[in-house]
Amino acid sequence: MGNIFKPLHKKGFKMKNILITGGAGFIGSHLVKHFVKKYPNYHIFNVDKLTYASNIKFLNEIENENNYTFFKLDICDLNSILEFFNEKNITHVIHLAAESHVDKSIESSIVFGKSNVLGTLNLLEAAKNNWKSNEEKLFYHISTDEVFGTLGEKGKFSEESKYDPHSPYSASKAASDHFVRAFHDTYKLPTIISNCSNNYGPNQNKEKLIPTIIHNLITNTEIPIYGDGKNIRDWLFVQDHVDAIDLLFHKGKIGETYCIGGENELSNIELTKKIISIYSSITGIDNIKLNKLIKYVKDRLGHDKRYAIDITKIKNEFNWIPKTNLEKGLSDTIKYYLN
Protein backbone atom coordinates (compact mmCIF):
# COMPACT_ATOMS: atom_id res chain seq x y z
CA MET A 1 0.00 0.00 0.00
CA GLY A 2 2.98 2.28 0.24
CA ASN A 3 2.77 5.57 2.10
CA ILE A 4 -0.92 6.30 1.41
CA PHE A 5 -1.54 5.32 5.03
CA LYS A 6 0.68 8.00 6.51
CA PRO A 7 -0.84 8.97 9.89
CA LEU A 8 -2.76 12.24 9.86
CA HIS A 9 -2.31 13.21 13.51
CA LYS A 10 0.52 13.37 15.96
CA LYS A 11 0.65 10.86 18.77
CA GLY A 12 -1.48 11.97 21.71
CA PHE A 13 -3.77 14.15 19.58
CA LYS A 14 -7.29 13.18 20.60
CA MET A 15 -9.67 13.14 17.68
CA LYS A 16 -12.45 10.94 16.41
CA ASN A 17 -11.07 9.14 13.36
CA ILE A 18 -14.23 7.45 12.13
CA LEU A 19 -14.16 4.62 9.62
CA ILE A 20 -17.45 4.31 7.73
CA THR A 21 -17.55 1.18 5.59
CA GLY A 22 -19.70 1.08 2.48
CA GLY A 23 -19.76 4.87 2.41
CA ALA A 24 -20.29 5.07 -1.35
CA GLY A 25 -23.41 2.94 -1.18
CA PHE A 26 -27.02 3.93 -0.61
CA ILE A 27 -27.28 4.48 3.15
CA GLY A 28 -23.53 4.98 3.54
CA SER A 29 -23.33 7.93 1.15
CA HIS A 30 -26.06 9.76 3.05
CA LEU A 31 -24.37 8.99 6.37
CA VAL A 32 -20.91 10.10 5.20
CA LYS A 33 -22.22 13.44 3.91
CA HIS A 34 -24.17 13.96 7.12
CA PHE A 35 -21.14 13.38 9.37
CA VAL A 36 -18.68 15.34 7.23
CA LYS A 37 -20.94 18.39 7.15
CA LYS A 38 -22.19 18.24 10.74
CA TYR A 39 -18.95 17.33 12.54
CA PRO A 40 -15.93 19.21 11.15
CA ASN A 41 -13.90 18.10 14.19
CA TYR A 42 -14.24 14.42 13.16
CA HIS A 43 -12.20 12.91 10.36
CA ILE A 44 -14.35 10.62 8.26
CA PHE A 45 -12.59 7.79 6.44
CA ASN A 46 -14.84 6.27 3.81
CA VAL A 47 -13.81 2.76 2.80
CA ASP A 48 -15.72 1.15 -0.06
CA LYS A 49 -14.91 -1.59 -2.56
CA LEU A 50 -16.96 0.28 -5.19
CA THR A 51 -19.09 -2.62 -6.39
CA TYR A 52 -22.08 -2.28 -8.71
CA ALA A 53 -24.26 -0.86 -5.89
CA SER A 54 -21.79 1.91 -4.98
CA ASN A 55 -21.14 5.21 -6.70
CA ILE A 56 -18.40 7.59 -5.59
CA LYS A 57 -20.21 10.38 -7.48
CA PHE A 58 -22.77 10.40 -4.67
CA LEU A 59 -20.05 12.13 -2.62
CA ASN A 60 -18.83 14.74 -5.12
CA GLU A 61 -20.05 17.63 -2.95
CA ILE A 62 -17.75 16.69 -0.05
CA GLU A 63 -14.75 15.14 -1.84
CA ASN A 64 -12.52 18.16 -1.13
CA GLU A 65 -13.48 18.68 2.51
CA ASN A 66 -10.55 18.67 4.93
CA ASN A 67 -12.18 16.20 7.29
CA TYR A 68 -12.97 13.58 4.63
CA THR A 69 -10.86 10.89 2.96
CA PHE A 70 -11.93 8.10 0.63
CA PHE A 71 -10.08 4.81 0.15
CA LYS A 72 -11.00 2.01 -2.20
CA LEU A 73 -10.49 -1.08 -0.05
CA ASP A 74 -12.05 -4.51 0.34
CA ILE A 75 -12.96 -5.32 3.95
CA CYS A 76 -12.40 -8.99 3.12
CA ASP A 77 -8.66 -8.22 2.78
CA LEU A 78 -7.58 -8.64 6.40
CA ASN A 79 -4.00 -7.41 5.99
CA SER A 80 -5.13 -4.19 4.33
CA ILE A 81 -7.72 -3.57 7.02
CA LEU A 82 -5.23 -4.23 9.82
CA GLU A 83 -2.75 -1.81 8.28
CA PHE A 84 -5.45 0.79 7.69
CA PHE A 85 -6.58 0.73 11.33
CA ASN A 86 -3.03 1.04 12.58
CA GLU A 87 -1.81 3.78 10.27
CA LYS A 88 -4.96 5.90 10.41
CA ASN A 89 -5.45 5.52 14.15
CA ILE A 90 -9.09 4.55 13.70
CA THR A 91 -11.02 5.24 16.90
CA HIS A 92 -14.59 4.53 15.80
CA VAL A 93 -16.26 2.29 13.21
CA ILE A 94 -19.70 2.56 11.66
CA HIS A 95 -20.02 -0.61 9.63
CA LEU A 96 -22.51 -0.56 6.75
CA ALA A 97 -20.65 -2.39 3.98
CA ALA A 98 -22.64 -5.46 2.97
CA GLU A 99 -24.11 -7.39 0.12
CA SER A 100 -27.80 -6.73 0.65
CA HIS A 101 -29.98 -7.91 -2.24
CA VAL A 102 -31.95 -11.01 -1.23
CA ASP A 103 -32.41 -12.26 -4.80
CA LYS A 104 -28.67 -12.15 -5.40
CA SER A 105 -28.03 -14.01 -2.13
CA ILE A 106 -30.25 -16.84 -3.35
CA GLU A 107 -28.14 -17.05 -6.50
CA SER A 108 -24.71 -16.50 -4.88
CA SER A 109 -24.76 -17.36 -1.19
CA ILE A 110 -20.97 -17.73 -0.92
CA VAL A 111 -20.45 -14.11 -1.92
CA PHE A 112 -22.79 -12.98 0.85
CA GLY A 113 -21.10 -15.16 3.45
CA LYS A 114 -17.70 -13.78 2.50
CA SER A 115 -18.65 -10.10 2.40
CA ASN A 116 -21.08 -9.95 5.30
CA VAL A 117 -19.52 -12.45 7.72
CA LEU A 118 -15.80 -12.51 6.93
CA GLY A 119 -15.74 -8.77 6.21
CA THR A 120 -17.31 -8.00 9.58
CA LEU A 121 -14.98 -10.42 11.36
CA ASN A 122 -11.93 -8.74 9.77
CA LEU A 123 -13.07 -5.33 11.02
CA LEU A 124 -13.68 -6.71 14.51
CA GLU A 125 -10.21 -8.28 14.56
CA ALA A 126 -8.64 -5.02 13.44
CA ALA A 127 -10.45 -3.08 16.16
CA LYS A 128 -9.51 -5.65 18.81
CA ASN A 129 -5.86 -5.69 17.76
CA ASN A 130 -5.46 -1.92 17.48
CA TRP A 131 -7.54 -0.60 20.35
CA LYS A 132 -5.17 -1.10 23.27
CA SER A 133 -7.64 0.88 25.35
CA ASN A 134 -11.37 0.79 24.66
CA GLU A 135 -11.86 4.24 26.13
CA GLU A 136 -13.51 6.61 23.63
CA LYS A 137 -13.85 3.80 21.08
CA LEU A 138 -16.91 2.35 19.38
CA PHE A 139 -17.74 -0.38 16.86
CA TYR A 140 -21.24 0.39 15.58
CA HIS A 141 -22.69 -2.38 13.41
CA ILE A 142 -25.68 -1.65 11.13
CA SER A 143 -27.95 -4.66 10.61
CA THR A 144 -31.42 -5.49 9.37
CA ASP A 145 -34.80 -6.61 10.67
CA GLU A 146 -34.61 -9.56 8.28
CA VAL A 147 -32.46 -11.47 10.80
CA PHE A 148 -35.64 -12.00 12.85
CA GLY A 149 -37.43 -13.92 10.09
CA THR A 150 -41.09 -13.25 9.43
CA LEU A 151 -44.18 -12.07 11.30
CA GLY A 152 -47.81 -13.06 11.19
CA GLU A 153 -50.62 -10.55 10.98
CA LYS A 154 -49.91 -9.19 14.47
CA GLY A 155 -46.86 -8.23 16.50
CA LYS A 156 -43.61 -6.44 15.73
CA PHE A 157 -39.91 -7.17 15.91
CA SER A 158 -38.12 -5.76 18.94
CA GLU A 159 -34.69 -5.99 20.53
CA GLU A 160 -35.93 -9.15 22.27
CA SER A 161 -36.99 -10.99 19.10
CA LYS A 162 -35.29 -14.29 18.43
CA TYR A 163 -33.17 -14.73 15.33
CA ASP A 164 -34.80 -16.79 12.59
CA PRO A 165 -33.27 -15.85 9.20
CA HIS A 166 -34.80 -17.39 6.07
CA SER A 167 -32.52 -16.25 3.21
CA PRO A 168 -28.75 -16.47 2.70
CA TYR A 169 -28.67 -12.67 3.00
CA SER A 170 -30.45 -12.56 6.35
CA ALA A 171 -28.44 -15.56 7.59
CA SER A 172 -25.19 -13.77 6.75
CA LYS A 173 -26.34 -10.63 8.57
CA ALA A 174 -27.45 -12.70 11.57
CA ALA A 175 -24.02 -14.34 11.71
CA SER A 176 -22.30 -10.95 11.59
CA ASP A 177 -24.51 -9.71 14.43
CA HIS A 178 -23.51 -12.73 16.51
CA PHE A 179 -19.82 -12.06 15.90
CA VAL A 180 -20.21 -8.45 17.02
CA ARG A 181 -21.89 -9.55 20.25
CA ALA A 182 -19.28 -12.25 20.78
CA PHE A 183 -16.45 -9.71 20.50
CA HIS A 184 -18.21 -7.51 23.05
CA ASP A 185 -18.74 -10.40 25.46
CA THR A 186 -15.33 -12.04 24.99
CA TYR A 187 -12.97 -9.12 24.42
CA LYS A 188 -15.05 -6.29 25.95
CA LEU A 189 -15.00 -4.53 22.59
CA PRO A 190 -17.32 -1.49 22.81
CA THR A 191 -20.11 -2.32 20.38
CA ILE A 192 -23.60 -1.19 19.43
CA ILE A 193 -25.92 -2.93 16.96
CA SER A 194 -28.99 -1.47 15.29
CA ASN A 195 -31.49 -3.42 13.20
CA CYS A 196 -33.43 -1.31 10.72
CA SER A 197 -36.47 -1.82 8.54
CA ASN A 198 -36.47 -1.38 4.74
CA ASN A 199 -34.83 1.90 3.72
CA TYR A 200 -35.79 4.01 0.71
CA GLY A 201 -34.71 7.33 -0.78
CA PRO A 202 -32.23 8.88 -3.24
CA ASN A 203 -29.09 6.97 -4.30
CA GLN A 204 -30.62 3.50 -3.90
CA ASN A 205 -29.63 0.94 -6.52
CA LYS A 206 -32.39 0.18 -9.02
CA GLU A 207 -32.37 -3.52 -8.10
CA LYS A 208 -34.39 -2.71 -4.96
CA LEU A 209 -38.20 -2.55 -5.00
CA ILE A 210 -38.92 1.20 -4.89
CA PRO A 211 -36.26 2.21 -7.45
CA THR A 212 -37.43 -0.68 -9.67
CA ILE A 213 -41.02 0.58 -9.59
CA ILE A 214 -39.95 4.16 -10.34
CA HIS A 215 -37.48 3.14 -13.06
CA ASN A 216 -40.11 0.99 -14.78
CA LEU A 217 -42.63 3.82 -14.63
CA ILE A 218 -40.11 6.15 -16.24
CA THR A 219 -39.28 3.62 -18.98
CA ASN A 220 -42.90 2.46 -19.36
CA THR A 221 -42.02 -1.19 -18.72
CA GLU A 222 -43.77 -3.88 -16.67
CA ILE A 223 -43.51 -3.64 -12.89
CA PRO A 224 -42.91 -7.16 -11.49
CA ILE A 225 -44.68 -7.96 -8.21
CA TYR A 226 -43.77 -11.20 -6.43
CA GLY A 227 -46.58 -13.64 -5.64
CA ASP A 228 -49.86 -12.00 -4.66
CA GLY A 229 -48.17 -8.71 -3.68
CA LYS A 230 -49.39 -8.98 -0.10
CA ASN A 231 -45.98 -9.28 1.56
CA ILE A 232 -45.70 -6.40 4.02
CA ARG A 233 -42.67 -4.22 4.77
CA ASP A 234 -42.03 -1.28 7.11
CA TRP A 235 -40.52 1.61 5.13
CA LEU A 236 -37.92 3.96 6.63
CA PHE A 237 -36.72 7.09 4.81
CA VAL A 238 -32.93 7.04 4.58
CA GLN A 239 -32.36 10.44 6.25
CA ASP A 240 -34.47 9.37 9.22
CA HIS A 241 -32.22 6.31 9.50
CA VAL A 242 -29.12 8.51 9.31
CA ASP A 243 -30.47 10.72 12.10
CA ALA A 244 -31.04 7.63 14.25
CA ILE A 245 -27.51 6.35 13.56
CA ASP A 246 -26.09 9.75 14.54
CA LEU A 247 -28.08 9.65 17.78
CA LEU A 248 -27.04 6.12 18.71
CA PHE A 249 -23.43 6.77 17.75
CA HIS A 250 -23.27 9.58 20.29
CA LYS A 251 -25.71 8.44 22.98
CA GLY A 252 -26.30 4.71 22.56
CA LYS A 253 -25.30 2.38 25.38
CA ILE A 254 -22.34 0.06 24.84
CA GLY A 255 -23.38 -3.56 24.35
CA GLU A 256 -26.96 -2.67 23.47
CA THR A 257 -29.12 -3.35 20.42
CA TYR A 258 -31.65 -0.88 19.02
CA CYS A 259 -34.44 -1.37 16.49
CA ILE A 260 -35.05 1.45 14.00
CA GLY A 261 -38.27 1.48 11.99
CA GLY A 262 -40.26 3.84 9.81
CA GLU A 263 -43.71 2.96 11.16
CA ASN A 264 -44.94 2.76 7.57
CA GLU A 265 -46.34 -0.74 6.99
CA LEU A 266 -47.58 -1.42 3.47
CA SER A 267 -47.98 -4.50 1.34
CA ASN A 268 -45.90 -4.51 -1.82
CA ILE A 269 -48.97 -3.97 -3.99
CA GLU A 270 -50.21 -1.10 -1.79
CA LEU A 271 -46.78 0.51 -2.01
CA THR A 272 -46.69 0.08 -5.78
CA LYS A 273 -50.08 1.71 -6.24
CA LYS A 274 -49.13 4.57 -3.91
CA ILE A 275 -45.97 5.24 -5.93
CA ILE A 276 -47.98 5.11 -9.15
CA SER A 277 -50.46 7.63 -7.74
CA ILE A 278 -47.71 10.05 -6.68
CA TYR A 279 -45.84 9.56 -9.96
CA SER A 280 -49.07 10.31 -11.87
CA SER A 281 -49.63 13.53 -9.90
CA ILE A 282 -46.04 14.66 -10.57
CA THR A 283 -45.89 13.78 -14.28
CA GLY A 284 -49.52 14.16 -15.31
CA ILE A 285 -49.54 10.67 -16.85
CA ASP A 286 -52.86 8.86 -16.49
CA ASN A 287 -53.04 6.75 -13.32
CA ILE A 288 -55.13 3.99 -14.93
CA LYS A 289 -52.61 3.62 -17.75
CA LEU A 290 -49.71 3.34 -15.27
CA ASN A 291 -51.49 0.70 -13.18
CA LYS A 292 -51.65 -1.54 -16.25
CA LEU A 293 -47.85 -1.91 -15.99
CA ILE A 294 -48.22 -4.07 -12.86
CA LYS A 295 -47.43 -7.74 -13.52
CA TYR A 296 -47.60 -10.50 -10.90
CA VAL A 297 -44.66 -12.92 -11.18
CA LYS A 298 -43.57 -16.15 -9.51
CA ASP A 299 -42.86 -15.58 -5.82
CA ARG A 300 -39.31 -15.36 -4.49
CA LEU A 301 -37.89 -18.38 -2.65
CA GLY A 302 -38.13 -18.03 1.13
CA HIS A 303 -40.13 -14.80 0.81
CA ASP A 304 -40.90 -13.52 4.33
CA LYS A 305 -44.54 -12.51 4.75
CA ARG A 306 -44.29 -9.47 6.99
CA TYR A 307 -41.74 -7.23 8.72
CA ALA A 308 -42.57 -4.56 11.28
CA ILE A 309 -40.37 -2.78 13.82
CA ASP A 310 -41.25 -1.76 17.38
CA ILE A 311 -39.36 1.49 18.03
CA THR A 312 -40.36 1.76 21.70
CA LYS A 313 -36.80 1.45 23.03
CA ILE A 314 -35.15 4.17 20.92
CA LYS A 315 -38.27 6.34 21.28
CA ASN A 316 -38.38 6.10 25.08
CA GLU A 317 -34.63 6.37 25.69
CA PHE A 318 -33.79 9.08 23.16
CA ASN A 319 -37.11 10.56 22.02
CA TRP A 320 -36.42 9.46 18.44
CA ILE A 321 -39.22 8.99 15.93
CA PRO A 322 -39.12 8.97 12.11
CA LYS A 323 -39.90 12.46 10.84
CA THR A 324 -40.51 11.92 7.14
CA ASN A 325 -44.09 11.44 6.01
CA LEU A 326 -44.30 8.53 3.55
CA GLU A 327 -46.00 10.67 0.89
CA LYS A 328 -43.22 13.28 1.06
CA GLY A 329 -40.46 10.69 1.19
CA LEU A 330 -41.79 8.87 -1.86
CA SER A 331 -42.40 12.15 -3.70
CA ASP A 332 -38.83 13.32 -3.04
CA THR A 333 -37.50 9.93 -4.13
CA ILE A 334 -39.50 9.91 -7.36
CA LYS A 335 -38.33 13.44 -8.20
CA TYR A 336 -34.73 12.38 -7.56
CA TYR A 337 -34.95 9.55 -10.10
CA LEU A 338 -36.84 11.70 -12.59
CA ASN A 339 -33.99 14.22 -12.45
LINZI-V163366 format. One record per backbone hydrogen bond with DSSP energy under -0.5 kcal/mol. NH is the residue of the N-H (numbers start at 0). CO is the residue of the C=O. Records with the same first field share a line. If there is no record, write none. Layout:
NH: CO / CO
This chain:
3: 0
4: 1
5: 2
12: 9
13: 11
14: 12
16: 14
17: 15 / 42
18: 16 / 91
19: 17 / 44
20: 18 / 93
21: 46
22: 19 / 46
24: 21
28: 24
29: 25
30: 26
31: 27
32: 28
33: 29
34: 30
35: 31
36: 32
37: 33
38: 34
41: 38
42: 15
43: 41 / 66
44: 17 / 42
45: 43 / 68
46: 19 / 44
47: 45 / 70
53: 50
54: 23
57: 54
58: 55
59: 56
61: 58
62: 58 / 59
64: 61
67: 64
68: 43
70: 45
72: 47 / 70
74: 72
76: 73
77: 75
80: 76
81: 77
82: 78
83: 79
84: 80
85: 81
86: 82
87: 83
88: 84
89: 84
90: 16
91: 16
92: 137
93: 18
94: 92 / 139
95: 20 / 93
101: 99
104: 100
105: 101
106: 102
107: 103
111: 107
112: 108
113: 109
114: 110
115: 111
116: 111 / 112
117: 112
118: 113
120: 116
121: 117
122: 118
123: 119
124: 120
125: 121
126: 122
127: 123
128: 124
129: 125
130: 126
131: 129
136: 133
137: 90
138: 189
139: 92 / 137
140: 138 / 191
141: 94 / 139
142: 140 / 193
144: 195
146: 143
147: 144
148: 145
149: 147
150: 305
151: 153
156: 307
160: 157
163: 146
170: 166
171: 167
172: 168
173: 169
174: 170
175: 171
176: 172
177: 173
178: 174
179: 175
180: 176
181: 177
182: 178
183: 179
184: 180
185: 181
186: 182
187: 183
188: 182
190: 188
191: 138
192: 255
193: 140
194: 257
195: 142 / 193
196: 259
197: 233
199: 235
203: 200
207: 204
211: 207
212: 208
213: 209
214: 210
215: 211
216: 212
217: 213
218: 214
219: 216
220: 215
222: 292
223: 221
224: 294
226: 296
228: 225
231: 304
232: 265
234: 232 / 263
235: 197
237: 199
239: 236
240: 236
241: 237
242: 238
243: 239
244: 240
245: 241
246: 242
247: 243
248: 244
249: 245
250: 246
251: 247
254: 190
255: 252
257: 192
259: 194
260: 258
265: 232 / 263
267: 230
268: 228
270: 266
271: 267
272: 268
273: 269
274: 270
275: 271
276: 272
277: 273
278: 274
279: 275
280: 276
281: 277
282: 278
283: 279
289: 285
290: 286
291: 287 / 288
292: 289
293: 290
294: 222
296: 224
302: 299
303: 301
306: 231
309: 156
310: 308
314: 310
315: 311
316: 312
317: 313
318: 314
319: 313
324: 322
328: 324
329: 325
330: 326
331: 327
332: 328
333: 329
334: 330
335: 331
336: 332
337: 333
338: 334
